[in-house]
Amino acid sequence: MKYNFDLVVNRRNTNSYKWDQTKQLFGDADILPLWVADMDFESPPAVKEALIKRAMQGTYGYTIRSSEYEAAIVNWFARRHGWSLEPAWLADVPGVVTALSLAIDLYSAPGEQVILQSPVYNPFYDVIRLNGRKIAESPLIINNGRYEMDYGHLEQLMKQGAKTMLLCSPHNPVGRVWEREELQKLSELCLKYNVLIISDEIHCDLVLPGYKHIPFASLSEEIAAQTVTATAPTKTFNLPGLQSSFVAISNRELKRRFDDRLKMLSLHSMPYFNVDAVTAAYNDGEEWLDELLVYLQGNVQFAIDYLERHLPQVKAIRPEGTYLLWVDYRNLVGSAEEIKDLMFKQAKVAFTEGSIYGETGLGYIRINYACPRSVLHEALERFCRAAQTKVR
Ligand SMILES: Cc1ncc(COP(=O)(O)O)c(C=O)c1O
């Protein structure tokens, strides 16, 4: 391995959302945080070098999007995902959630139903509700320990009039990387009922060895015409603090409306550091990412083996992508309050309690395993030791 993912970087006292809020959020500053989807690894060296170079320049003026930046994005998606993007389809946004919210506001009407598949990343609920739309929830089905879409239920919601759907691909928190056939089936329903898909593909590059991400809009030109894809290099290369995401919209009319809205909100200029950092990540971060994915695969195996050996009462669902492990604790304790007490007060570790992802997430916790193995080991050890007192 060329890159050292075992390196523990001290992130406390850096205004870290993940590390410096444990007291306020969980009641104790010494809690080990494995919750929010933010990695504890250093970004690729090329990114750090690009940022240092920009910082050293000393004038921090308005910044333009370079043709190298666009080419870096286009080449990355062609190379990694076999998706031919055109620069004209792209628009920059601070966050993927910003894009989801704008798309709901722009392309659906107040009071309309927007479909989501639960359990899902909690801001999906917020962007629907806070835009004055109604949540049309289609729970995923667990089949032999693997989550699947419920096409019958999705069709029912579409038949009843839902014209917009938020897709999470790969899916946070359950770790599914949707297969081509599954997406194809969904796209047929969307075409039949004229449903616009807003596809959150922020985890597209975090696909474990042996799996493949299929961009929803790459399925066909027909489905691309009713798809808004929101994605980013931020999860992939650990840059979420840069706030650098983008949308890809091939439908010209939808794209024009999106661009107009960005202009209206004056969100159309680039943050100073982002052009160079993102260009460096996509052009020079590929080898780092491939090694990272192998390391993450090792963490998954380590965590699953550790839990099987030390706490067989809980059952981890093997992830195919993301860096999030979804664990069923229903044979250990009975309520969200009990698991929170066990994590935060007794074990001094913060995993995410699953009901924030919807009622179907109750009984599960989400563990962010994008950290050095020693940190993961310590967190699991703390949790399993405290959990022993609950074993009947
Ligand atoms: C599915 C999903 N979408 C969006 C985000 C956040 O994206 P952003 O910070 O670009 O708004 C996350 C972060 O955890 C996520 O898991």
The ligand as a Gaussian input file, in Angstrom:
#p B3LYP/6-31G(d) Opt

LIG

0 1
 C      -27.032000      10.251000       0.531000
 C      -26.395000      11.543000       0.928000
 N      -26.685000      12.672000       0.260000
 C      -26.128000      13.855000       0.586000
 C      -25.231000      13.958000       1.633000
 C      -24.668000      15.298000       2.007000
 O      -24.289000      15.982000       0.899000
 P      -23.867000      17.523000       0.964000
 O      -22.988000      17.700000       2.139000
 O      -23.170000      17.703000      -0.343000
 O      -25.149000      18.289000       1.046000
 C      -24.900000      12.815000       2.351000
 C      -23.984000      12.912000       3.491000
 O      -23.936000      12.086000       4.340000
 C      -25.479000      11.588000       1.989000
 O      -25.186000      10.455000       2.639000

